[in-house]
Amino acid sequence: MPLAKAVQLLKGSSSKWMNDTIRNNFAWQEGYGAFAVSTSQAQQVIAYIDNQNQHHANRTFDVEFIELLKKNGVAFDPEYVFG
């Protein structure tokens, strides 16, 4: 499945769930960021996700995302990164 289609389905179904169960007027911002991870790194990614609350107590998602973009040489305009 193409990444764009997967993101469309994920955003659509999660928006519907949020609006039906938690709050009205929920909407995702436009766009998305996606990074590939090799199979050999899968356990490290799982551990990162499991410890995400603790991890983001020291560094916000915004800071980490910008660092990830820079580390991987992704060109971006800071004014538009977060919508």
PDB file as gemmi writes it, atoms N, CA and C in Angstrom:
CRYST1    1.000    1.000    1.000  90.00  90.00  90.00 P 1                      
ATOM      1  N   MET A   1       0.847  -1.161   0.000  1.00  0.00           N  
ATOM      2  CA  MET A   1       0.000   0.000   0.000  1.00  0.00           C  
ATOM      3  C   MET A   1       0.902   1.237   0.000  1.00  0.00           C  
ATOM      4  N   PRO A   2       0.627   2.190  -0.858  1.00  0.00           N  
ATOM      5  CA  PRO A   2       1.423   3.418  -0.859  1.00  0.00           C  
ATOM      6  C   PRO A   2       1.293   4.162   0.474  1.00  0.00           C  
ATOM      7  N   LEU A   3       2.371   4.790   0.893  1.00  0.00           N  
ATOM      8  CA  LEU A   3       2.383   5.512   2.160  1.00  0.00           C  
ATOM      9  C   LEU A   3       1.263   6.546   2.235  1.00  0.00           C  
ATOM     10  N   ALA A   4       1.063   7.310   1.170  1.00  0.00           N  
ATOM     11  CA  ALA A   4       0.024   8.348   1.179  1.00  0.00           C  
ATOM     12  C   ALA A   4      -1.357   7.754   1.453  1.00  0.00           C  
ATOM     13  N   LYS A   5      -1.639   6.585   0.881  1.00  0.00           N  
ATOM     14  CA  LYS A   5      -2.925   5.921   1.104  1.00  0.00           C  
ATOM     15  C   LYS A   5      -3.047   5.450   2.553  1.00  0.00           C  
ATOM     16  N   ALA A   6      -1.976   4.892   3.100  1.00  0.00           N  
ATOM     17  CA  ALA A   6      -1.986   4.443   4.495  1.00  0.00           C  
ATOM     18  C   ALA A   6      -2.240   5.611   5.442  1.00  0.00           C  
ATOM     19  N   VAL A   7      -1.590   6.737   5.191  1.00  0.00           N  
ATOM     20  CA  VAL A   7      -1.793   7.918   6.031  1.00  0.00           C  
ATOM     21  C   VAL A   7      -3.226   8.428   5.894  1.00  0.00           C  
ATOM     22  N   GLN A   8      -3.742   8.446   4.675  1.00  0.00           N  
ATOM     23  CA  GLN A   8      -5.132   8.873   4.452  1.00  0.00           C  
ATOM     24  C   GLN A   8      -6.102   8.010   5.263  1.00  0.00           C  
ATOM     25  N   LEU A   9      -5.919   6.691   5.221  1.00  0.00           N  
ATOM     26  CA  LEU A   9      -6.796   5.782   5.956  1.00  0.00           C  
ATOM     27  C   LEU A   9      -6.648   5.959   7.466  1.00  0.00           C  
ATOM     28  N   LEU A  10      -5.419   6.096   7.918  1.00  0.00           N  
ATOM     29  CA  LEU A  10      -5.165   6.279   9.347  1.00  0.00           C  
ATOM     30  C   LEU A  10      -5.781   7.583   9.859  1.00  0.00           C  
ATOM     31  N   LYS A  11      -5.531   8.669   9.144  1.00  0.00           N  
ATOM     32  CA  LYS A  11      -6.089   9.955   9.567  1.00  0.00           C  
ATOM     33  C   LYS A  11      -7.620   9.936   9.515  1.00  0.00           C  
ATOM     34  N   GLY A  12      -8.172   9.360   8.463  1.00  0.00           N  
ATOM     35  CA  GLY A  12      -9.625   9.328   8.313  1.00  0.00           C  
ATOM     36  C   GLY A  12     -10.306   8.524   9.400  1.00  0.00           C  
ATOM     37  N   SER A  13      -9.821   7.315   9.639  1.00  0.00           N  
ATOM     38  CA  SER A  13     -10.476   6.469  10.643  1.00  0.00           C  
ATOM     39  C   SER A  13     -10.248   6.993  12.058  1.00  0.00           C  
ATOM     40  N   SER A  14      -9.065   7.519  12.345  1.00  0.00           N  
ATOM     41  CA  SER A  14      -8.817   8.038  13.692  1.00  0.00           C  
ATOM     42  C   SER A  14      -9.590   9.331  13.936  1.00  0.00           C  
ATOM     43  N   SER A  15      -9.755  10.160  12.912  1.00  0.00           N  
ATOM     44  CA  SER A  15     -10.572  11.379  13.063  1.00  0.00           C  
ATOM     45  C   SER A  15     -12.018  11.022  13.352  1.00  0.00           C  
ATOM     46  N   LYS A  16     -12.539  10.040  12.642  1.00  0.00           N  
ATOM     47  CA  LYS A  16     -13.919   9.607  12.872  1.00  0.00           C  
ATOM     48  C   LYS A  16     -14.077   9.086  14.291  1.00  0.00           C  
ATOM     49  N   TRP A  17     -13.141   8.247  14.739  1.00  0.00           N  
ATOM     50  CA  TRP A  17     -13.204   7.705  16.093  1.00  0.00           C  
ATOM     51  C   TRP A  17     -13.156   8.824  17.132  1.00  0.00           C  
ATOM     52  N   MET A  18     -12.227   9.763  16.959  1.00  0.00           N  
ATOM     53  CA  MET A  18     -12.115  10.880  17.912  1.00  0.00           C  
ATOM     54  C   MET A  18     -13.415  11.673  17.967  1.00  0.00           C  
ATOM     55  N   ASN A  19     -13.968  11.996  16.814  1.00  0.00           N  
ATOM     56  CA  ASN A  19     -15.188  12.803  16.773  1.00  0.00           C  
ATOM     57  C   ASN A  19     -16.398  12.039  17.305  1.00  0.00           C  
ATOM     58  N   ASP A  20     -16.418  10.728  17.129  1.00  0.00           N  
ATOM     59  CA  ASP A  20     -17.535   9.915  17.622  1.00  0.00           C  
ATOM     60  C   ASP A  20     -17.453   9.620  19.116  1.00  0.00           C  
ATOM     61  N   THR A  21     -16.233   9.542  19.672  1.00  0.00           N  
ATOM     62  CA  THR A  21     -16.104   9.064  21.047  1.00  0.00           C  
ATOM     63  C   THR A  21     -15.539  10.058  22.050  1.00  0.00           C  
ATOM     64  N   ILE A  22     -14.689  10.964  21.624  1.00  0.00           N  
ATOM     65  CA  ILE A  22     -14.008  11.827  22.597  1.00  0.00           C  
ATOM     66  C   ILE A  22     -14.394  13.291  22.457  1.00  0.00           C  
ATOM     67  N   ARG A  23     -14.286  13.822  21.280  1.00  0.00           N  
ATOM     68  CA  ARG A  23     -14.615  15.235  21.120  1.00  0.00           C  
ATOM     69  C   ARG A  23     -15.009  15.535  19.689  1.00  0.00           C  
ATOM     70  N   ASN A  24     -15.880  16.489  19.554  1.00  0.00           N  
ATOM     71  CA  ASN A  24     -16.233  16.975  18.214  1.00  0.00           C  
ATOM     72  C   ASN A  24     -15.178  17.975  17.775  1.00  0.00           C  
ATOM     73  N   ASN A  25     -15.119  18.246  16.511  1.00  0.00           N  
ATOM     74  CA  ASN A  25     -14.198  19.237  15.933  1.00  0.00           C  
ATOM     75  C   ASN A  25     -12.742  18.790  15.930  1.00  0.00           C  
ATOM     76  N   PHE A  26     -12.469  17.476  16.100  1.00  0.00           N  
ATOM     77  CA  PHE A  26     -11.094  17.017  15.983  1.00  0.00           C  
ATOM     78  C   PHE A  26     -10.714  16.974  14.513  1.00  0.00           C  
ATOM     79  N   ALA A  27      -9.513  17.429  14.200  1.00  0.00           N  
ATOM     80  CA  ALA A  27      -9.008  17.351  12.827  1.00  0.00           C  
ATOM     81  C   ALA A  27      -7.485  17.282  12.872  1.00  0.00           C  
ATOM     82  N   TRP A  28      -6.929  16.494  11.996  1.00  0.00           N  
ATOM     83  CA  TRP A  28      -5.483  16.433  11.844  1.00  0.00           C  
ATOM     84  C   TRP A  28      -5.014  17.648  11.072  1.00  0.00           C  
ATOM     85  N   GLN A  29      -3.789  18.081  11.327  1.00  0.00           N  
ATOM     86  CA  GLN A  29      -3.206  19.127  10.502  1.00  0.00           C  
ATOM     87  C   GLN A  29      -2.915  18.542   9.122  1.00  0.00           C  
ATOM     88  N   GLU A  30      -2.718  19.399   8.152  1.00  0.00           N  
ATOM     89  CA  GLU A  30      -2.390  18.922   6.815  1.00  0.00           C  
ATOM     90  C   GLU A  30      -0.975  18.357   6.804  1.00  0.00           C  
ATOM     91  N   GLY A  31      -0.761  17.411   5.932  1.00  0.00           N  
ATOM     92  CA  GLY A  31       0.574  16.856   5.743  1.00  0.00           C  
ATOM     93  C   GLY A  31       0.929  15.804   6.778  1.00  0.00           C  
ATOM     94  N   TYR A  32       2.142  15.260   6.655  1.00  0.00           N  
ATOM     95  CA  TYR A  32       2.646  14.250   7.574  1.00  0.00           C  
ATOM     96  C   TYR A  32       4.133  14.072   7.334  1.00  0.00           C  
ATOM     97  N   GLY A  33       4.795  13.464   8.281  1.00  0.00           N  
ATOM     98  CA  GLY A  33       6.192  13.104   8.137  1.00  0.00           C  
ATOM     99  C   GLY A  33       6.318  11.608   8.304  1.00  0.00           C  
ATOM    100  N   ALA A  34       7.146  10.980   7.523  1.00  0.00           N  
ATOM    101  CA  ALA A  34       7.318   9.539   7.619  1.00  0.00           C  
ATOM    102  C   ALA A  34       8.790   9.193   7.408  1.00  0.00           C  
ATOM    103  N   PHE A  35       9.270   8.262   8.207  1.00  0.00           N  
ATOM    104  CA  PHE A  35      10.641   7.816   8.104  1.00  0.00           C  
ATOM    105  C   PHE A  35      10.654   6.293   8.083  1.00  0.00           C  
ATOM    106  N   ALA A  36      11.446   5.710   7.227  1.00  0.00           N  
ATOM    107  CA  ALA A  36      11.564   4.259   7.142  1.00  0.00           C  
ATOM    108  C   ALA A  36      12.564   3.778   8.194  1.00  0.00           C  
ATOM    109  N   VAL A  37      12.316   2.579   8.691  1.00  0.00           N  
ATOM    110  CA  VAL A  37      13.207   1.955   9.655  1.00  0.00           C  
ATOM    111  C   VAL A  37      13.484   0.536   9.168  1.00  0.00           C  
ATOM    112  N   SER A  38      14.739   0.144   9.191  1.00  0.00           N  
ATOM    113  CA  SER A  38      15.068  -1.202   8.733  1.00  0.00           C  
ATOM    114  C   SER A  38      14.585  -2.240   9.746  1.00  0.00           C  
ATOM    115  N   THR A  39      14.339  -3.429   9.266  1.00  0.00           N  
ATOM    116  CA  THR A  39      13.868  -4.519  10.117  1.00  0.00           C  
ATOM    117  C   THR A  39      14.832  -4.773  11.275  1.00  0.00           C  
ATOM    118  N   SER A  40      16.106  -4.602  11.025  1.00  0.00           N  
ATOM    119  CA  SER A  40      17.095  -4.854  12.081  1.00  0.00           C  
ATOM    120  C   SER A  40      16.965  -3.870  13.241  1.00  0.00           C  
ATOM    121  N   GLN A  41      16.289  -2.757  13.030  1.00  0.00           N  
ATOM    122  CA  GLN A  41      16.102  -1.744  14.072  1.00  0.00           C  
ATOM    123  C   GLN A  41      14.734  -1.818  14.736  1.00  0.00           C  
ATOM    124  N   ALA A  42      13.928  -2.805  14.378  1.00  0.00           N  
ATOM    125  CA  ALA A  42      12.543  -2.896  14.857  1.00  0.00           C  
ATOM    126  C   ALA A  42      12.450  -2.916  16.386  1.00  0.00           C  
ATOM    127  N   GLN A  43      13.290  -3.694  17.053  1.00  0.00           N  
ATOM    128  CA  GLN A  43      13.218  -3.770  18.515  1.00  0.00           C  
ATOM    129  C   GLN A  43      13.561  -2.432  19.173  1.00  0.00           C  
ATOM    130  N   GLN A  44      14.500  -1.692  18.597  1.00  0.00           N  
ATOM    131  CA  GLN A  44      14.838  -0.369  19.132  1.00  0.00           C  
ATOM    132  C   GLN A  44      13.668   0.596  18.969  1.00  0.00           C  
ATOM    133  N   VAL A  45      12.968   0.515  17.853  1.00  0.00           N  
ATOM    134  CA  VAL A  45      11.803   1.368  17.623  1.00  0.00           C  
ATOM    135  C   VAL A  45      10.691   1.013  18.607  1.00  0.00           C  
ATOM    136  N   ILE A  46      10.461  -0.266  18.834  1.00  0.00           N  
ATOM    137  CA  ILE A  46       9.444  -0.706  19.795  1.00  0.00           C  
ATOM    138  C   ILE A  46       9.782  -0.200  21.195  1.00  0.00           C  
ATOM    139  N   ALA A  47      11.043  -0.306  21.583  1.00  0.00           N  
ATOM    140  CA  ALA A  47      11.470   0.189  22.899  1.00  0.00           C  
ATOM    141  C   ALA A  47      11.274   1.696  22.997  1.00  0.00           C  
ATOM    142  N   TYR A  48      11.578   2.416  21.930  1.00  0.00           N  
ATOM    143  CA  TYR A  48      11.377   3.865  21.911  1.00  0.00           C  
ATOM    144  C   TYR A  48       9.901   4.198  22.134  1.00  0.00           C  
ATOM    145  N   ILE A  49       9.022   3.514  21.422  1.00  0.00           N  
ATOM    146  CA  ILE A  49       7.582   3.770  21.553  1.00  0.00           C  
ATOM    147  C   ILE A  49       7.114   3.430  22.968  1.00  0.00           C  
ATOM    148  N   ASP A  50       7.584   2.320  23.508  1.00  0.00           N  
ATOM    149  CA  ASP A  50       7.200   1.919  24.862  1.00  0.00           C  
ATOM    150  C   ASP A  50       7.601   2.955  25.909  1.00  0.00           C  
ATOM    151  N   ASN A  51       8.708   3.659  25.672  1.00  0.00           N  
ATOM    152  CA  ASN A  51       9.224   4.645  26.639  1.00  0.00           C  
ATOM    153  C   ASN A  51       9.007   6.086  26.201  1.00  0.00           C  
ATOM    154  N   GLN A  52       8.062   6.303  25.307  1.00  0.00           N  
ATOM    155  CA  GLN A  52       7.879   7.626  24.725  1.00  0.00           C  
ATOM    156  C   GLN A  52       7.518   8.692  25.766  1.00  0.00           C  
ATOM    157  N   ASN A  53       6.659   8.375  26.727  1.00  0.00           N  
ATOM    158  CA  ASN A  53       6.298   9.378  27.741  1.00  0.00           C  
ATOM    159  C   ASN A  53       7.516   9.844  28.509  1.00  0.00           C  
ATOM    160  N   GLN A  54       8.337   8.912  28.943  1.00  0.00           N  
ATOM    161  CA  GLN A  54       9.557   9.246  29.674  1.00  0.00           C  
ATOM    162  C   GLN A  54      10.523  10.023  28.779  1.00  0.00           C  
ATOM    163  N   HIS A  55      10.663   9.563  27.542  1.00  0.00           N  
ATOM    164  CA  HIS A  55      11.574  10.192  26.591  1.00  0.00           C  
ATOM    165  C   HIS A  55      11.194  11.656  26.354  1.00  0.00           C  
ATOM    166  N   HIS A  56       9.898  11.925  26.161  1.00  0.00           N  
ATOM    167  CA  HIS A  56       9.464  13.281  25.853  1.00  0.00           C  
ATOM    168  C   HIS A  56       9.355  14.174  27.089  1.00  0.00           C  
ATOM    169  N   ALA A  57       9.615  13.634  28.256  1.00  0.00           N  
ATOM    170  CA  ALA A  57       9.720  14.473  29.450  1.00  0.00           C  
ATOM    171  C   ALA A  57      11.008  15.292  29.396  1.00  0.00           C  
ATOM    172  N   ASN A  58      11.998  14.789  28.654  1.00  0.00           N  
ATOM    173  CA  ASN A  58      13.295  15.465  28.542  1.00  0.00           C  
ATOM    174  C   ASN A  58      13.450  16.271  27.263  1.00  0.00           C  
ATOM    175  N   ARG A  59      12.719  15.908  26.243  1.00  0.00           N  
ATOM    176  CA  ARG A  59      12.838  16.589  24.947  1.00  0.00           C  
ATOM    177  C   ARG A  59      11.481  16.509  24.262  1.00  0.00           C  
ATOM    178  N   THR A  60      10.940  17.648  23.878  1.00  0.00           N  
ATOM    179  CA  THR A  60       9.611  17.659  23.277  1.00  0.00           C  
ATOM    180  C   THR A  60       9.633  17.001  21.897  1.00  0.00           C  
ATOM    181  N   PHE A  61       8.456  16.591  21.464  1.00  0.00           N  
ATOM    182  CA  PHE A  61       8.319  16.024  20.129  1.00  0.00           C  
ATOM    183  C   PHE A  61       8.793  17.025  19.079  1.00  0.00           C  
ATOM    184  N   ASP A  62       8.402  18.289  19.223  1.00  0.00           N  
ATOM    185  CA  ASP A  62       8.780  19.304  18.232  1.00  0.00           C  
ATOM    186  C   ASP A  62      10.294  19.388  18.078  1.00  0.00           C  
ATOM    187  N   VAL A  63      10.995  19.451  19.193  1.00  0.00           N  
ATOM    188  CA  VAL A  63      12.465  19.532  19.160  1.00  0.00           C  
ATOM    189  C   VAL A  63      13.049  18.277  18.526  1.00  0.00           C  
ATOM    190  N   GLU A  64      12.543  17.133  18.934  1.00  0.00           N  
ATOM    191  CA  GLU A  64      13.062  15.877  18.398  1.00  0.00           C  
ATOM    192  C   GLU A  64      12.811  15.753  16.898  1.00  0.00           C  
ATOM    193  N   PHE A  65      11.633  16.159  16.436  1.00  0.00           N  
ATOM    194  CA  PHE A  65      11.299  16.057  15.023  1.00  0.00           C  
ATOM    195  C   PHE A  65      12.219  16.942  14.174  1.00  0.00           C  
ATOM    196  N   ILE A  66      12.459  18.167  14.624  1.00  0.00           N  
ATOM    197  CA  ILE A  66      13.369  19.074  13.891  1.00  0.00           C  
ATOM    198  C   ILE A  66      14.776  18.477  13.849  1.00  0.00           C  
ATOM    199  N   GLU A  67      15.228  17.918  14.970  1.00  0.00           N  
ATOM    200  CA  GLU A  67      16.547  17.271  14.994  1.00  0.00           C  
ATOM    201  C   GLU A  67      16.613  16.109  14.006  1.00  0.00           C  
ATOM    202  N   LEU A  68      15.535  15.341  13.924  1.00  0.00           N  
ATOM    203  CA  LEU A  68      15.479  14.208  12.999  1.00  0.00           C  
ATOM    204  C   LEU A  68      15.537  14.683  11.545  1.00  0.00           C  
ATOM    205  N   LEU A  69      14.811  15.749  11.232  1.00  0.00           N  
ATOM    206  CA  LEU A  69      14.864  16.310   9.879  1.00  0.00           C  
ATOM    207  C   LEU A  69      16.286  16.746   9.532  1.00  0.00           C  
ATOM    208  N   LYS A  70      16.915  17.480  10.441  1.00  0.00           N  
ATOM    209  CA  LYS A  70      18.279  17.966  10.195  1.00  0.00           C  
ATOM    210  C   LYS A  70      19.263  16.808  10.055  1.00  0.00           C  
ATOM    211  N   LYS A  71      19.167  15.822  10.953  1.00  0.00           N  
ATOM    212  CA  LYS A  71      20.078  14.680  10.936  1.00  0.00           C  
ATOM    213  C   LYS A  71      20.009  13.929   9.612  1.00  0.00           C  
ATOM    214  N   ASN A  72      18.816  13.881   9.006  1.00  0.00           N  
ATOM    215  CA  ASN A  72      18.627  13.130   7.770  1.00  0.00           C  
ATOM    216  C   ASN A  72      18.666  14.007   6.522  1.00  0.00           C  
ATOM    217  N   GLY A  73      19.068  15.253   6.660  1.00  0.00           N  
ATOM    218  CA  GLY A  73      19.246  16.130   5.513  1.00  0.00           C  
ATOM    219  C   GLY A  73      17.961  16.491   4.794  1.00  0.00           C  
ATOM    220  N   VAL A  74      16.850  16.543   5.537  1.00  0.00           N  
ATOM    221  CA  VAL A  74      15.562  16.888   4.937  1.00  0.00           C  
ATOM    222  C   VAL A  74      15.404  18.405   4.937  1.00  0.00           C  
ATOM    223  N   ALA A  75      15.223  18.978   3.750  1.00  0.00           N  
ATOM    224  CA  ALA A  75      15.020  20.426   3.648  1.00  0.00           C  
ATOM    225  C   ALA A  75      13.619  20.767   4.164  1.00  0.00           C  
ATOM    226  N   PHE A  76      13.523  21.826   4.962  1.00  0.00           N  
ATOM    227  CA  PHE A  76      12.224  22.220   5.497  1.00  0.00           C  
ATOM    228  C   PHE A  76      12.231  23.702   5.826  1.00  0.00           C  
ATOM    229  N   ASP A  77      11.053  24.286   5.876  1.00  0.00           N  
ATOM    230  CA  ASP A  77      10.864  25.663   6.300  1.00  0.00           C  
ATOM    231  C   ASP A  77      10.228  25.601   7.683  1.00  0.00           C  
ATOM    232  N   PRO A  78      10.930  26.041   8.723  1.00  0.00           N  
ATOM    233  CA  PRO A  78      10.409  25.935  10.086  1.00  0.00           C  
ATOM    234  C   PRO A  78       9.013  26.548  10.265  1.00  0.00           C  
ATOM    235  N   GLU A  79       8.708  27.519   9.447  1.00  0.00           N  
ATOM    236  CA  GLU A  79       7.394  28.179   9.555  1.00  0.00           C  
ATOM    237  C   GLU A  79       6.251  27.220   9.218  1.00  0.00           C  
ATOM    238  N   TYR A  80       6.532  26.193   8.411  1.00  0.00           N  
ATOM    239  CA  TYR A  80       5.464  25.308   7.935  1.00  0.00           C  
ATOM    240  C   TYR A  80       5.551  23.875   8.455  1.00  0.00           C  
ATOM    241  N   VAL A  81       6.517  23.559   9.283  1.00  0.00           N  
ATOM    242  CA  VAL A  81       6.709  22.177   9.731  1.00  0.00           C  
ATOM    243  C   VAL A  81       5.509  21.653  10.503  1.00  0.00           C  
ATOM    244  N   PHE A  82       4.958  22.448  11.395  1.00  0.00           N  
ATOM    245  CA  PHE A  82       3.875  21.973  12.255  1.00  0.00           C  
ATOM    246  C   PHE A  82       2.525  22.560  11.900  1.00  0.00           C  
ATOM    247  N   GLY A  83       2.370  23.022  10.688  1.00  0.00           N  
ATOM    248  CA  GLY A  83       1.065  23.471  10.206  1.00  0.00           C  
ATOM    249  C   GLY A  83       0.710  24.889  10.456  1.00  0.00           C  
TER     250      GLY A  83                                                      
END                                                                             
